Amino acid sequence: MAEEITLLQVRIPKELQVRSEAIAARDGKSIQEWVTEAIKMRLLYSESQETESLTSVEKAVVFTNWVESHSHSTPLLDDAAVSRESIYLERGPSLPVSYRYECFAQECSTSSPNALF
């Protein structure tokens, strides 16, 4: 069964219109799709506030809708961008795994320039 569609005309500040249209375009949606999703999300939020607590299913629905509200065209980071080396560049190259385990198993010398602990 097709969803019944109705016309709702509202007056909003020009700034909100421009920002909404920009976000909709960024997300690859029409302004109608974007506004419809925004209203659905706001309704879900309002309805969730009316109850003492949400069931796990309701929480999952709210979370899924929130996730789906974000852009799907955001490029993902490659492995190099999230590697330990790229995150901790200022610390220099990491020590071999075998050394770290040996150092952890035994007491490391604090005078060693490579001491981690």
N, C-alpha and C positions, 0 to 999 in steps of 0.2 A: 504494500500500500504506500503510495507516494505521500511524502510529508506536505501538509498544507502550508502554503506560503502566504504571508500577509504583508502589507506595506506599512512601515512605521516611519514617519517623518519626524525628525528632531532637529533642533537648532543647537549647534555647538560652536564654540569659539574657533575661528579660522586656524589658530595654532594647532588645536587638537585634530582638525581635519587633515592638515598638512602632515603632521607627525604620524597619524594613523595610516594615511595613504603611503607614506614612505616605508613604514614597517611592513605593510601588506605587500608592497612591491618587492621589498627585500626578501620576503618569505615566499614570493611567487604566488601570491593569492590576490584575488579581487578584493576590493574594499568591502564588498558585501560578505564574502567568506570570512574575512578577518574580523569584521564587526560581529558577525553571528557567533564566531568562536569566542570572542571577548565577552559577549553577553552570556553565553553558556557557562564560561568559567566563573563569571561573577555570580551567576545564579547558583552554581554548585557551591561556591564559597559561602554565600549567604545562607543557603539551605543547611550547610554543614554547621554553621554557627547557631542555628535554631535548635539543634539537638545537644543533649548533654555530652555525648561522645559519639564518634563515628565507629561503625563496625569495620573490621579489617577489609571487607569488600568495598565499602564506601571510601575508605582511605586509599585503596588501590585505584579506584576510579578517579578520585581527585588527583592523585599523583600522576596517573597515566595521562589525564587531560592536561596537566601542567607540562609534562614532558612533551606532549604533542604540540603544545602551543609554541615551542621554540623552533627556530629555523632548522630545516633539514639540509640546508645547502652549506652549512658551515664546514669548511675543510677540516679533516681530521689531522692530528699531528702524526708525523712518521716516528718510527722507533728511535731514530737519532735525536729527535727533539725532546723526547721524554726519557732519554737514557740518564743514568747516574752521572756520567761524565759531563753532559751538557747542563745538568742542574747544579752541580757542584764544581764548576770550572775553576773557581778561585782556590780550591783545595788541591789542585794538581791531580795527576793521574792516580787512580786507586791502586792499592796494592793487590797482588795476586790473591785469589781466594785461599789458596793453600796457606800462605803466610798469615792471613787473618785468622784462620782456624787454629794454626799452631800457636799464634800469639794469644788467642783467647784461652786455649787449653793450658798454656803455661803462663807464668808471669813474664810480661815483657819488660825489658829494660827501659826506664824512662829516659836514659841518656841516648837511646837509639834515635836517630833522626826520623826513622820510620815508625816509631811507636804510636799506636793508635789510642792507647788507654792511658 
